[in-house]
Amino acid sequence: MSSELEIRDPVHGFIFREPTEQGIIDTSIFQRLRRLRQLALAYLVYPGAVHTRFEHSLGAFHVACRVAKQLHLPAEEERLVRLAALLHDIGHGPFSHVSEDVLKKHSNKEKIKLGQKQQVHELITAQILRSNDELGQWILEKDRAKIIGIIEGQSGYSILHDIVSGPLDADKQDYLLRDSHFCGVRYGIYDIDFLIGSLRLHADADDKYLAISRNGIYALEQFVLAKYYMKTQVYHHRIRLITDQMIERAIFLGIEKDGIGWLRDLYAYDGTEEYLKNYVSWTDDRLITKILEEPAGTRVNSIFRRLVERRLLKCILNVNQNDFADPAARMMVFAESDKFHTALEGMIADHFKIDEKDLVICKLVTFPSAVKTESQVLVVEPGRNPSHFLQESVLFGAVNQAILEQRFQVYAPVTYRDERDKNKRSREFREEILGMIGKLSEQQGSESQSGPGQELRIV
């Protein structure tokens, strides 16, 4: 290929693209991804984590190209899967996944129908692919429908969808290495060359699927561990969890309590072209700047001021299900009940005389099992029937797979004089909050027994 079509990438080396792909990359809708950070405010923990959706999209595109060639896909399928990987993140908004819950809550439910596992930004991705004029100069209308089919996993696109968004997809293969590199950690390192070289195309009577050869089991084990360690050590780092929740709470309060119209407009997705035009004009830095221009008394301004000055909330409680002797209390806490968590937040703020009541945040955090989606990856070998990875892996077959854990955490705006004060108050927080949970669960239990229509009283 011509040297003019090379991109030097810090993770993969040279990334090559065709003229059509370069035309797509040069569109303003794609260049916008340069201003959406891959890991939101993770740079408050890892200063180097300022990489963006732009370079990740190029990386996923590069990996998809390699996988397509490894599987010897027909030229037309290879062309389409390259485009799908390049464009798979085009619908992300400011802070990417962090504000997804806000989008989900404030989108127009009458006009927008989400699938069981579908996210709003995926609907926006499909709408951009269907309607964006710039992309239309480079992608034929019939190809747009096929690319959407690949990204969404529609019938007939199973193998191509697996490459873009499956257990061994190009998305994960890139972001594990990329996030690890820019965060300055080594948790996400795995042998990508051996893993891709071990990939196979398996066909049965129904469809074609992405599988792995028997000698690739060890590379897949390494990949699974890399994903697990990145989730537990980076994506679920305590500061990362706190900043994510501060962003989400700030936007909720800005819409629901401060009544900021432009903020509501940004998250009230309704599927119209007018909405889309506004949505794609927003980036991380524009949103932060605009919020900081809001009056100092607004909740959204106050929380974002804390974020930019790194005056973060503290985790004042971190417990799992084994910390609850009372089954009723345990059930209430881990049932993901907004009503229960909101009531508990108010009790905690009142009890500990926390002035910024809205900044007491209760959150369930799920730490995933080491192997979940990858467990059913098919292992293939000539002359033998296919089997599943979990059956063939000595490592994961011998390890107890019940690593899945949910933790209940409480964040609040507290300060400590020193380490001794922190330890003392942490014990107090734990004892007092667990007591409040017990009292609140009794009240809610009484309420359910006395019938509907009664308010939950907080005493």
Steps between C-alpha positions, in 0.01 A plus 500: 500500500604861451689657789244783489244258639694398807426604856763436765325370811672458839326165560488324163775669302390592147129502420419494129175619348342520157398833338132448590593431862721809504210704365283379789774579753525854362129576550413738783270241660796261534753769596264588787617178668835670565320708762334211686734337748497124510491477880315818601680650804730204565790741447433623855645163606723416202637828358581339165143379441406785268467284189179527303232310311675608180815296543305211653277489191809487279642223719181293489493549123860375474430191712184423299709516180745248644224266617322515163820402322568223752156353428541541121167681473373583151612845384150649534457377859848624590417844358178523700645378828784752469248781465284371786800486735611847396155647568383294798548785753375788285191553720675562832437827680688692771662269757396200288353221714491706820195702400317203341260467796405867462426444131295195585295680764430820309452365147148524361350162594207541261725546199801292602481125550812339646575131465563300815878545484509803273642836601387841381834588343460193277171640367676829437782317318246340265325832442830672414589223258161525330476877472837677516565679171879496532508125547259471208772634271713195580252222582224383270151485650484120460832471683376717786222249569751212495740681735214566744404132473855395589526736799155403632550128437203457270423162349748394235791699639608276790865451407548865405326615819726269704803677355366846589308424822532148639694302760827541307418820316734759355355757743629320811820388332587863443376672814669258740840571349430870442356577843782306664758695301360846573422428864860389549406154630569151370176330601359500146797345323441179303648337190281652228704346217456147630135557587411626152706224343293246695160630385293274277171523312259226612188427294203285593155450350376832640779753461872581515676588825835623624687213669852423617741216431604266778852640514350847555347409836794644693486827305127523572563436870748786500248723322227417754730573792605828340135605473429392858799685645425817302143497627593445863812717514429781250137524392384436858773696670338674798575852370373410154174373654463817706562739209257305280229528765569869555458566128177302486355658814597849383322460167190352666484790744569755230197374310261413782586751776674790327260484205768574240325480164802459272622210715163327480499552123837326474376184671133489391561282193191481279637367172453826311760657272474821702605315814784324318640824362523641853632177654799465267608857572586410860835370624654441842669838529208696358266344756738569790550861388127560457418351840762715673332807344178417686430701819711400799190405698394227260563143604652401167751785518593414858571135423696570183700765686595226743602274211722749321664597831529132597307544824345159469253311714630230731379142520366477856355149474608201291329171584392181327207266562689304765509811719124477560376255760137598438373350170229768472751783526730326252215458254398866528854626440577276202159519331606815309204690642528873427241568769698320767834654400354852482346464845830370638692789345272744683541317833880502467511871415276590794674273749852617421390863443626508143402837350532390137224242534478435126859377502435197719491225238409134548623272225505129420823402327526167321844343469463248217606139494835433336340319209146574390438574135810304400387183674295386199765577236536188286833317496548322168748241379494288180354157564336592830162638594501865613501562875469807716794696638391450860507123450846503346679758716702338776535835674136608499365148526684461831421843641176568683307719255299669773730802484198712415455739789275791574607765745292775655684828528414842642676818388481829689669842525705440813853597599746347745760675712746214468521122462405442863187713461417317177519157667290614796229656289497209254407267788227742605364529147486124462327436832251783468408444133449127545270588790305740278466233235352263757252761619403600147447141390270443798297808406476397138406147603224639721381720216471206260304299758257786569419536131571743218439872505689582821809717497831366626565694820855594592555547874 
